[in-house]
Structure formats: C-alpha cells, structure tokens
C-alpha cells in the first residue's frame, strides 16, 4: 500500500523511530502494509506539539481529528491539517458587549468564541481568528456584530448566536447580506451569495458563480470538474452533443466536494490521460477519491468516463 503524506506546516516524519524525511504541502510517499502497525511520529515546526499514531487498519477507517484521510485505488493520502500548541495559557484576543451578550474570542491551545448572555456557548474558530478586526453593521434594519479574521468572516446576531462563519473576500450589509466567497480553483472562481435575514438566521436566496480566469487547454478538464462542484457554467466546456445531456452529469458524478490532481502512480498505471480525482466524503474526515477522465472534440469535452 502506498501512503502519501501531506502537512499544512513543514514537519519531520519518523516511522518506528526512524527519521524518514520532511513533509509539507508537496506529496511524499512510502510503501507499507497496514497490518504491520507502523508507529508514525510527526514533529512540526514553530514549536508545536508533535503527533503520533499507528498506521493500521483502524486508522484508515476512523482517522483522528487532526488528520484528513483520502482513500484511492488501494492507496491512501494522509493530510495533517492541525497541530496543538505547547503554550496553553489563556490569551484574550477580542472582547466586547453586544446587546447584553459578552462576546469573547480567546486562545488557549486553539482559538475559541465564547458568547455569554441569556444563554452560553463556546465554539472553536479557525486559527485565522488569532488576530481580528470587528465592528457593528446594520443588516435588514437590525444590528449584527461582524468579526473578520484573515480571509474569514464571523457574524453574530443580537441574541449572541453565530449566523455566519465562512471565508469571505468581501461582504455588503444592506437589506440583504451579499458575500463574495473565493474558491481555490484553476479559474479563480468566486461565488456571489445573497442572504435574507429575519433577526434569527440567514437564508440563502440566490447564488451565482463567476470564473475570473480562462484555463489553459492542459488543465481544462480540471476547470470543468471544478465548475460542476462550484455550480458554475460547466456546460460551456461541453461539445454540442454532450450539452444535451448536461442535466444528467451531477447525478452521474455524484456529490463530490473537491477536485484533486492524480498522483504519479496513477499515470504510470493508466497512461497520460486527462483525468482528475473527485473527492467524496465517507464519514467525518475520511474521504474516497474516484478518478474520471475526459475526451476532447477540439477544445470541447465530448466524453466523460470513470477510470
């Protein structure tokens, strides 16, 4: 079984105590048998807490919360997406009173939001909220508290409830909330979403996806699959014959949540074909990758088939 390692931060990988090398945003792989129960140790940079776990069958069925596991063609990819900090002292990042609620963002081994008023809630936040800017906004005639952390936006209602938490390139507060959400796609696509607000919750009333970059022919098939995933104008990538069957594509491909570049081993097995890995959630942080390839009629896609 080939196992690929990825880490959102540079880290050292050890297997059964032996130094293997460094892992980061580029795939590194090893060959091993999960029945051997190899002990993996990952030591990150920036003085964060190291991780350790056994690479065995249980790990690939119910991975721990700090890792996303992707299963594909008998192999697996492990992405380490979070490390705990060693310094767990309480640090207040932001605090304010908002309509009888004490709103606090603090760090203590992670970043958290505390809302204390008529009710009390405590919820984790992305690390981008380690530094914030905040202000009151008027939405549909009611005040809300808008807190920005990096490229993410948190909106809290007058009753202290979180009504929005997502990446946001921009946000406009009027009668409706209009948010522009960037996607990490090869066309630099963005979703422009409009929400109505009743004082309790937001309701999505319209959404459109705009692609801001024209993809090269070599990555056209990635752009096509990403356009389906982001609910863009994917029909424009199809030839005339396939356009008539465009309505069947979503049910044919299923509900995938990401598009991945196949690893080197895929092309060794299947040849240099225009294919992409579609990522499907199985449970929690466990995913399955299925490969689909396309055929072209000129610059338009004429056929889509599973590999």
N, C-alpha and C positions, 0 to 999 in steps of 0.2 A: 504494500500500500504506500503510495506516495503522499506525503503530508507537506503542505505548503504552510509557511509561517509568515505572518504579517503583523506589524505593530505600529500603532499610531505615533509612538515615540521610538527612537533608537534604543535597542536593548540587546543584552547578551543572552544567547541561548545555550543552555547546558542540558545534556541528556545523560542520565545516570552519573551525574557529577563531572562529566567530561565536557570541556569547552568545545562548542561546535562552531560558533561564529556570531555575528551580529544580525539582527533582524530589524526591519524598518518598513517603509512604505513600498518596498520592492520585494517581490516574492522570492523566498529561499525555500528549498525543499530537501527532504530526506526520504529514504525508503525504510519502512519498518513494518513489523507485524503487530497490530494492537493486542494480540494475545500475549505478547511478551511483557506488557505492562511497564513500559519505559517511563522513568521519572523525568519529567521536564521541569527545568527551572529557568525562569526569565527574569533578568535583572535589568531594570530600566535606568535611563539616565536621570538627571535632575534630582537625585537622592530620593526617589520614590520607592515605595515598598515593592520588593520582589514577589514573584508569584511562583507557585509550584503545584504540579498536578500530575497524575498518572495518565499516560496516553494508552488508554484501554477502551474496551467496547462501551463501557458506561459513559465515558467522556464524550464519545461521538453520538450518543443518544440523548443525553441530558447535560449539555455543556454548562459550566459555571457562568455566573452572571457577567464576569469580566471579559468573556470571550464570545465572539460570534463564530459559529462553525458552519462551513458550506460543504455539502457532500456532492461529489460528482464523479461519475464513471468509475466507481470503486476507490476513488481517492478522496482527500479531504483538504480543505483550507481552513486554517485557524487564524482569526484576526483578533489580536488583543487590543481592545478599544478603551480600557481604563485601568489605571493603577491607583492604589491608595497612597495618600501622602503620609509621611512619617510624623509631621508636625500636626497634632490633633488639637491644639489649643483653639479656643473659641475666638473668632475674629468677626466683628460686625462690619459688614460691607456697606449696608444701606438700611436706614430705619426711618419710618415716618408714620404719622397718624393720618388715617384716611377714613372719614365717615364712621368714627367710633371704632375703627379697627387699627391695631398696631401691626404694621407691615414691616417685617424684618427679613433681610437677606444676609446670611452669615455663612462663614466657612468653618467647618470642624471635621477634617478628614474628607470633606466634599463640600459642595455648595448647596444650601438649602433655603427654602422660602417658608417663613412662619407667618401665619395670619391669625391674630388673636382678637376676637370681638365677641359677638353673640355666640359664635362657635370658634373652635380652634382647629387649625390644620397645619400640618408640617409635610412638605414635599421636596424631593430633590430637584435641583436645577442643573442644566448643563454648565460645564466649567467656564464657559464664556461669560457667565454672570459673576465671575470673580471681580470684575470691575464694571460698574453700571453708571448710567445716567437716567434720570427719571423726571416725570412731570405729569401734571393733570391735563387731561384732554376732555373735550365735550363730544359725546357720541350720542346721536339721536336725542339730544336735549338732556342727557344725563352725564354726570362726570364719571370718568374712569381714570385709573392710575396706569400710565404707560411706562414700563421699565425696559430699557434697552441694554443688552449685554452682548457686545461684539456684533455679530450679524443676526442676533435673535431678538424677538420682541415678546414681552410678557405683559398682558393686560389684566388688571384686577378691577372687579366691579365694586359698587358702593357697599355691597354686603360682604366684601372681603374674599370673594370667590375668584379663582383663576378662570377667565373666559377665553383666553388665547395664549398659546405658547408655541412659537414656531420661528423658523428663520424668516426674515423679512428684510428685503432690500429697501423698501420704503413703506410707509403707512400714512393714510389720509383719514382723518377723523371728521366726518360731517354727519349727515343724516344716516348714512351707512358707513361702515368701515371698509376701505379699499386697501388691500395689501398686495404688494408685488413680491412674490416668492421666487428666488432664483433656483434653478435646477443645475446639478453638476452633469451636464450633458455636452456632447460634442458640438451642438448647435447653440450653446449658451442660452437655452430656453428659459423663459420666465412665465410663471402663472400669475395672472392678474385676477384676484378674487374679491368679490363684493359680499359683505355680510350685513344683514339687518340685525338690530339689537332691540330687545324688549325690556332691558333692565336686569334680566336674569342670565341670559345666554345669547350667543351669536348664532345666526342661522345663515348658512351659505345660500345665496340667491343666484349667483352667477359666477362663472369662471371661464377664462379663456387662456390658452397657452400661445405664447409668441416666441418664435425661434429667431434669434438675433444674429446668427452666423450661418453662412452657407457651408455645408460639409464637403470635403473633398471626396472624389469617387472611391478612394480606398477605404473610407470609413462611412460610406453611405448606408450600409446595412446596419451599422450601429445607430446612426441617426434615425433610421426607420423604426427600429425596435424601441428606442427611447421615446420617439414621438407617440407610439401607441401607449407606452407606460404613462407619459405625462398628459395624455389626452389632447395631443396636438393634431395638426392637419397631416396625419400619416398617409392619407390617400394620395397625396401629391407624389409620393415615392413609387407608386404602383403604375404598371402599364395599363392600357385601356381594358384589356381582358380581365385582369385581376381586380381592377377598380370595381367591377360589377359585383364582386364577392367580398368587398371590403368589410361589409357588415358582419361577416362570419369570423373575421380574424380574431377578435377579442375572445370569443368562446373557444376558438381553435388553439390559441396560445395560452389561455388561462390568465389568472391574476398574478402576474409576476411583479416584483417590487424593485428590481434593479437589473441592469444590463452589464455584463462583465466580459472582459477580453479573455478568450480561451488561453490556457497555458501552453507552453511549448510542446508538451506531451500530446496535446490534442492534435496539433498539426502533424506531429510525427506519425500518429495513428491514422488520420483522416486526409492528410494532404493539405495543401494551401488553398482552402476554400473560404469564401466569405461567410463566416459563421460568428455567432455571438452566444454567450451564455446567459440564459434567462434565469433569474433567481426567484425561487418560490419559497415562501415561509412554510415550515413544517410545524414547529411549535416553539414559542418563545424566541430564543436566539439561535435556533437550529434551522438551516435552510438547505434546499436542494437546488442544484444547478442543472438545467437541461439545455442542450445545445440545439440551436436551429440555424440552418444555412439558407441562403437565397441564391437564386439565379437571376441574371440580368438580361433584359432585352434593351440593348443600348444603355442608357442611363437610368432605366426604369426597372423595377423588380417585377419579374414575370412568374416566379415560383418561390414558395417558402416550404421548407421541409425539415423534419427533425433529423438530427444526426445520431 
